[in-house]
Amino acid sequence: MKLLPAAAVLVWLGIMAFFAGVVAPAAFSTLDREAAGRFVSAVFPRYYAVGAALGALALAGLGVRFVLGPRRPWDGLPLLLVGVMLATTLYAWLVVLPAAHAAREALRQSAPAPGAVSTEVLAFARLHRLSGLLNGTAMLAGVLVLAAVGLRR
């Protein structure tokens, strides 16, 4: 039970880094923009589901350790940080992703001229930035979890 939370967070961070650093750039550099967007849109629900499962696993492991183990004042920090990771992932998956899909569909339906700025373009751009911010927050929290768990030993 000691290594489970750190392992879950480490795998989760690896998946996030691989998707952001390898999968998405490869999709957008080899496929046309529309196809790459469809591909990434198909991957995101699975990406978030796996992240939520790993987050729940890490949270459960840390919760058990917190309840059953000896406690020091900072022992709740990894629990809080995994909670932040899980909350940002769930919000991105259940709120931002459906809104981004709707904005992308509205953008596709309106078919603005290339380079034109429309309300649909702005809405999708705002949601894309929010998604990136949420994923970046989850990644930073994950790195801090690993540091906190490492310091606990």
N, C-alpha and C positions, 0 to 999 in steps of 0.2 A: 504494500500500500504506500510505502514511502516514495517509490520512484514513479508510480502511476501518474500523479498530477504533472510532474515535470515532463515525463515522456509524452503525455497527451498535448501539453502546451508546445513542446518542441516539434512534434509532428504537425500540429496546427500551424505554427509559424513557418515550417518548411513548405507546407501547402500554399500558404499565403504568398510567400516569397517566390515560389516556383510559378504560381499563376501570374503574379504581377511582373516578374522579371523575365519569364520565358514564354508562357502560353499566350498571354494577351499581345505582347509585342510581335511574336511570331505570326499570330492570326492577322494582325493589322498590317504586317509587312509582306505577307504572301497572298492574302485574299483581298478582293476588292472590299471597300469600306462596308457596304451593305451586307455581304456574306460574313465578314469578320464580326460585325455587330450581331448578326443572327447566331453565329457560333458562340460568341461570348455570352449572349443572352441564354443560350441553351445550357451552358456550363454553370452559370451563376447559381441557379437553384440547388444544384448538387454541391457546389462549393460551399454555400452557406449551410446546407444540411449537414455536411461532414464537419464543418466548423462548430456548429451547434452541438453535435454529438460529442465531439472531442472536448468542447467547453463543459458540457454536462458531466462528462467523465472526470475531468480535472476538478470541477467544483465539488463533485461527490467525494473524490479522494481527499481533497483539502478539508472538506467539511468533517469527514471522519477523523482525520488527523487532528483537527482543531478541537473537536469534542472529546476525543479519547486521550490525546497526548498532553504532555505538560505544556503549559502556555507561558509565553513571554509577551510583553506588550506589543511587539511588532508581528506576532504570528498571524494575526488577522489580515495583514497586508496582502499576501498572495491570494487569499480568499476574495478580498475586495477587488483586486486587479483582474482575476479571472471573471468575477462578476461583471466588471466593465467590459471585458472582451466579449463575454456572452451577450450582454445587453446591446452592445454596438452591432454585433453580428445579427442578432435577432431583429433589431430595428432595420438594419440594411436589407435583410432578407424579406421581412414581412411588410415593411412600409415603403422603403425607398425603391426596392426592386420593382414591385407592381406599378408604382408611380412612374418609374423610368420606362417601363414597358409601354405604359399608356402614352407617355410623352413621345416616345420613339414612334409609336403607331400614329399619333396625331401629326408628327413631323412628316412621316411617310405619306399620309393622306393629303396633307397640305402641299407637299412637293414644292417647297420654295426654291428659287433659283440658287445655284451653287454660290456660296459665299454670302447669301442674303441673311439678314438677321430678322428673325420673326419671333413671335411669342413662343412658338413651339421650340425653336432652336434655343432660346434663352431658358425655357423650362427644362429641357433635356440637359443643357450644360450645367444648370444649377444642381440638378439631381446627380449628375455625374461627379461634380465636385464634392457633394455631400457624401456620396458613396466612397470616394477616395479618402475623404477625411475620416469617415467611420472605420474603414479598413486600416488606415494609418494609425488611428488611435488604438485599435485592437492589436496591431503589431507592436506598437510601443509598449502597451500594457503587458503583452506577452514577454517581451524582452525583460521588462521590470519584474515579472513573475519569476522568470528563471534566475535573475540576479537575487531576488529576495529568498527564493528557495535554496539557492546556493549558499547564501550567507547564513541561513538557518542551520546548516550542518555543523 
